[in-house]
Amino acid sequence: MKKFLSLLLSVCSLVMLLSVCAFADTAEREFTDSLGRTVLLPEKVEKIALSGPLTQIYVFPLCPELLVGFSTAFSEDAEKYIPDEYLKLPELGQLYGGKGTMNLEALLEADPDVVLDLGEAKDGMAEDLDRLTEQTGIPFIHINITVSTAPEAYRILGELIGDSDKAGQLADWCEKTFERVTEIMEKIDADGARKSVVYCLGPKGLNVLANGSFHAEIVSMVAENAAVVDTVVPHGDGNETDMEQLILWEPDVLIFQHNSVFDKIAGDETWEQLRAVREGEYYKIPCGPYGWISSPPAVQCYLGMLWLTDILYPEYVDYDLKAEVTDYYKLFYGFDMTDADYSELIG
């Protein structure tokens, strides 16, 4: 973030020129974001830049035609779900986080009407975004969102871009799914049938998304997160642990990130110390174009709700997982899911 602001100052004169060009003779309206900041937007938003990968996951299904670029490029495996015309958009980088900084030159060249940031508010964010807005002439907006508040956030985004119909469809799907899983979990908890789960990730599978982590929202929603630690790390790489601690937690089920050690566990004497492994109660989280449980925690995690609930409590589930997954990919990506596609995703 500091590098980004420093670079902004070095090209201030260019920015001011672009700002004048961008806003000349344009009707404007006020928009108040989740930080309480009121910013001026064009009457009709036609070009959007994204602050990071989490924002990208939420916004792409709503208005891909308005995007001037991506925060991060799609992997080759993920590209099958993205229409070809969008894969040619430039990579602009991300505003926050430790994986690089936003490409200032590319952002200014793209000349968006607004830069969107979705997620949790960070300390000093209001001041950061005010400064960026002033220096670039481009409105920077933050909208608070968690997996559970996605329906509300989509309706706010619909107001921002002037497309309440598509935003309403996405919001309704999320709302219906959340309510369905919540009702199932109420029955499970009434029966005392909630299972314990540990989410393993990292190259050795010995990092965990601990209880209380922002990234473990879905696990905590549909299971008892057995990974209880003294200090929960804030990032998505999870807390480091060891096999001895996993044995002490002794979860009913293990779930593994798609790029972790899942394929090496069968027959491994170390992992077979765990009852879940011995009994075959371990699973690889589906991924396409993003991981269904986290990576990062965004709207694709609604698929994770359905998938994990189906795995843990099949006797309680009243939906057809394949039908729900097929509907999601059609609505959010315009992708027609085949039987082969589904089998590849579920593994």
Salt bridges, closest charged atoms under 4 A:
ASP33 OD2 - ARG37 NH1 2.61
ASP111 OD2 - LYS47 NZ 3.76
ASP117 OD2 - HIS142 ND1 2.68
ASP128 OD1 - ARG131 NH2 2.95
ASP130 OD1 - ARG37 NE 2.72
ASP172 OD1 - ARG155 NH2 2.83
GLU175 OE1 - ARG155 NH2 3.24
ASP189 OD1 - ARG194 NE 2.85
ASP237 OD2 - HIS235 ND1 3.99
ASP252 OD1 - ARG275 NH2 3.43
ASP263 OD1 - LYS284 NZ 3.93
GLU324 OE2 - ARG180 NH1 2.78
ASP336 OD1 - LYS330 NZ 2.94
ASP339 OD1 - LYS322 NZ 2.39
ASP341 OD1 - LYS80 NZ 2.90
GLU344 OE1 - LYS80 NZ 3.54
